[in-house]
Amino acid sequence: MLRPKVPTMPQPTGHLTRPAVVVEPTAVTHHTPESLAPMTAPARPTVQLSASSVIALVGGGTAVVLVVGAVLVSMLLAVAITGASVAICALVIRSLVNTEHKCR
């Protein structure tokens, strides 16, 4: 029947050589613990929230939760309605098939 054609690897046409790798030595310096400066955390800017910005954040968060909840509930209802419709269609088709067999 239909057989896939497997590509064959062509033979190399020229000599293949590996590229030359050049290793250059580097100087290693050793530091004593006394010569290292103490590590400090970088200064971060502080965020100051006013009363109006807190209210805006709470209102925005509430709106997001309500919208996402409404979308999820509507999707759940759509799945439930679709499932019920398919079940009703299956019952009707089964009833029609059974009555067809009884009439013969």
C-alpha positions as CSV (number, residue, x, y, z in Angstrom):
1,M,0.0,0.0,0.0
2,L,1.3,3.4,0.9
3,R,4.8,3.3,2.4
4,P,6.5,6.3,3.6
5,K,9.8,7.2,2.1
6,V,12.6,7.3,4.7
7,P,15.2,9.9,3.7
8,T,18.7,8.6,3.4
9,M,21.7,10.3,4.7
10,P,23.9,11.5,1.8
11,Q,27.6,10.8,2.1
12,P,29.8,13.7,3.0
13,T,31.5,15.2,-0.1
14,G,34.6,16.6,1.6
15,H,36.9,16.1,4.5
16,L,35.4,17.1,7.8
17,T,37.8,18.6,10.4
18,R,37.0,19.6,13.9
19,P,37.5,23.3,14.7
20,A,40.6,24.1,16.7
21,V,39.9,24.9,20.3
22,V,42.2,27.5,21.9
23,V,42.5,27.4,25.7
24,E,44.0,30.6,27.3
25,P,45.1,30.6,30.9
26,T,43.6,33.2,33.2
27,A,45.0,34.6,36.4
28,V,43.3,33.4,39.6
29,T,43.3,35.8,42.5
30,H,42.6,34.7,46.1
31,H,40.7,37.0,48.5
32,T,40.9,36.8,52.2
33,P,37.7,37.2,54.2
34,E,39.0,40.5,55.7
35,S,39.4,42.1,52.3
36,L,35.8,41.5,51.3
37,A,33.3,44.2,52.1
38,P,30.3,43.2,54.2
39,M,27.3,42.3,52.1
40,T,24.3,44.5,52.6
41,A,20.8,44.2,51.2
42,P,20.1,46.8,48.5
43,A,17.8,49.6,49.6
44,R,14.3,49.1,48.3
45,P,11.9,51.9,47.9
46,T,9.0,51.7,50.3
47,V,5.5,51.7,49.0
48,Q,3.2,54.0,50.8
49,L,-0.6,53.6,50.3
50,S,-3.0,56.3,51.0
51,A,-6.6,55.6,52.1
52,S,-8.0,56.3,48.6
53,S,-5.5,53.9,47.0
54,V,-6.4,51.2,49.4
55,I,-10.1,51.7,48.7
56,A,-9.4,51.6,44.9
57,L,-7.4,48.3,45.3
58,V,-10.1,46.7,47.4
59,G,-12.8,47.8,44.9
60,G,-10.7,46.6,41.9
61,G,-10.1,43.2,43.6
62,T,-13.8,42.8,44.4
63,A,-14.7,43.6,40.8
64,V,-12.2,41.1,39.4
65,V,-13.5,38.4,41.8
66,L,-17.1,39.1,40.8
67,V,-16.4,39.0,37.1
68,V,-14.4,35.8,37.3
69,G,-17.0,34.2,39.4
70,A,-19.8,35.2,37.0
71,V,-17.9,33.8,34.1
72,L,-17.2,30.5,35.9
73,V,-20.8,30.1,37.0
74,S,-22.1,30.8,33.4
75,M,-19.7,28.2,32.0
76,L,-20.9,25.7,34.6
77,L,-24.5,26.4,33.7
78,A,-23.7,26.0,30.0
79,V,-22.2,22.6,30.6
80,A,-25.2,21.5,32.8
81,I,-27.8,22.7,30.2
82,T,-25.9,21.0,27.4
83,G,-25.7,17.7,29.4
84,A,-29.4,17.8,30.2
85,S,-30.2,18.5,26.5
86,V,-28.1,15.6,25.4
87,A,-29.8,13.3,28.0
88,I,-33.2,14.3,26.8
89,C,-32.3,13.7,23.2
90,A,-31.0,10.3,24.0
91,L,-34.2,9.4,25.8
92,V,-36.3,10.5,22.9
93,I,-34.2,8.6,20.4
94,R,-34.3,5.5,22.5
95,S,-38.1,5.8,22.8
96,L,-38.4,6.2,19.0
97,V,-36.2,3.2,18.4
98,N,-38.1,1.0,20.9
99,T,-41.5,1.9,19.4
100,E,-40.2,1.1,16.0
101,H,-39.2,-2.3,17.1
102,K,-42.5,-3.0,18.8
103,C,-44.5,-2.1,15.7
104,R,-42.8,-4.7,13.5
